[in-house]
């Protein structure tokens, strides 16, 4: 008797979930509304305590949705579980409080056909706060652009063209570049895109096909006590590894300076002004010189910490 193995779907959509009961339905509905339907959806409940996983099981407990539950491992651990448990050659990611527009997967599929060797695929996205939706702008990339980014590191120095809710990664790239690093607790997604860009070109469609919601709870971006150490280590490893093209090297160095600037910001809002001032004085940068000077000056002004936090967030 011959056994026929079912062909895996073209896309696996991985949604890490932790205490987003209010928003997970919006995310799932947006995937189910895709015009391209050859997909599976893996929701990885990362130890939610608000009944998020139960809601998914009750309302969406049918194919193509699969619910995977695990003890809390952080967002990188949840994404990696989704990678392991998925079956498709292309993995799409969506945060549980964001959403796709109906043509997202169709747009990515078109890019895969045109640019089959890309290390990752991404589209532009909207940033939305309450009812205001704003299109994100990208350095040197005109609206409607479709193709390999000429220099990912240069583009990403402004607004990153790759977002965790608008990216698709070929499965083979995780074997080459590794999966999400659970030790990188801040900037874990950007660090992943960084490693992918070292391995190949990023294909990008500058047409917004996803929505990044900025008002759906406390964001990592609002945490004043970020630890950028592991992310800096990854950047320095790339700088010392000799794999960077000559046109990428200055931009990656400025990446390191930008991250150091964020470290200085963290020190300042922790009240460690002398340490922040010493760090800022050690930076050698052209593109960030004005911001470095502004922050250095602020270390000399005796402002209350809450007031200081608000000011430095506008600078960096």
Steps between C-alpha positions, in 0.01 A plus 500: 500500500646838396503781757466851362669771704316828504694784339601770750338841454697775328506729806507438873387808695652499850326714764669518843238567766537629854210670680342661194146369538356832389689504170574143387164472321586798280833343407347160417211650303750692288685179409178313426399786268809462278439477125771231483368206700767227478610538860501371854485715813693411815408693813764440769350581840807591704353440845221760486314566825207699359324218313642594159569140406156387615339764279695375198397141574132592541458734202771385258559136589469375142732474195703682386554623859709293740555597862826405673535563873826529692644642819615858465826522304479855366413612149811348338426164661140517377607585145755218502235254614288612206793443264553146632132404494421647157508311169531760225804610298421867578431632849304819552492670839227712656492647849176424679393866522576588136324408175549425133314677224322249270767500226806451722577135423409550133752783481770289665426207270551729200839606632603138559435428134697804384784487755539133599846538657410758766600438862171656613193672357322800649243763412445850628252539782280759663560613857168559678429668831133509598320598179792671328676286241831627360708356218860435601774664293823327401840653427569527123218256410225658283133403537411200285859367495522121460830316493819424690598781735824655369639532854289364784722653769474849349121477469457355849701781658183706465180292528560127473349362179446169678239481775403191703143526366591547134780251444520156339815288530587189295542200727846429356624835635452388860745219432753751366449796735351332807165568666402785733751536783322464838792674673428823310209641699497844337522541125470124453316544171742762362792277595341218297458725194862608544621138480280430198633808318853371552400179320318644199286771348170619650210527253267789579167627371438862596125464512336482845344155543511469880404715800719546807279605792679723748221540756424139593672483836846563640767475234863400540576839347356661815741315731764745624724223639592314184812282490665536159808294590416183301394707197825697511692173520330379182588822315864486614524138401390596149747790490784270603395205286621637168177414314380854445515656154698825483183706430330352808783552749450872579126450545549208738745711700234770526256228607735429789513872584120524492472208741759658730291816490203298626720357777587856602129585502436207734779613734359853507146400598651276769671806647850382398591827327879477542509158334277626218722804449817287481338263250379785279846660505650175368281483187643587160212566261409739222133414449412514870728785610211739572310248712817410690559868580139550612508201732841594637369848581195354674725300733611834646148634565340397834156401367260267685531144363144482364549829315838380372347173378247688288766722343754230413233279342436779250871515414573126469 
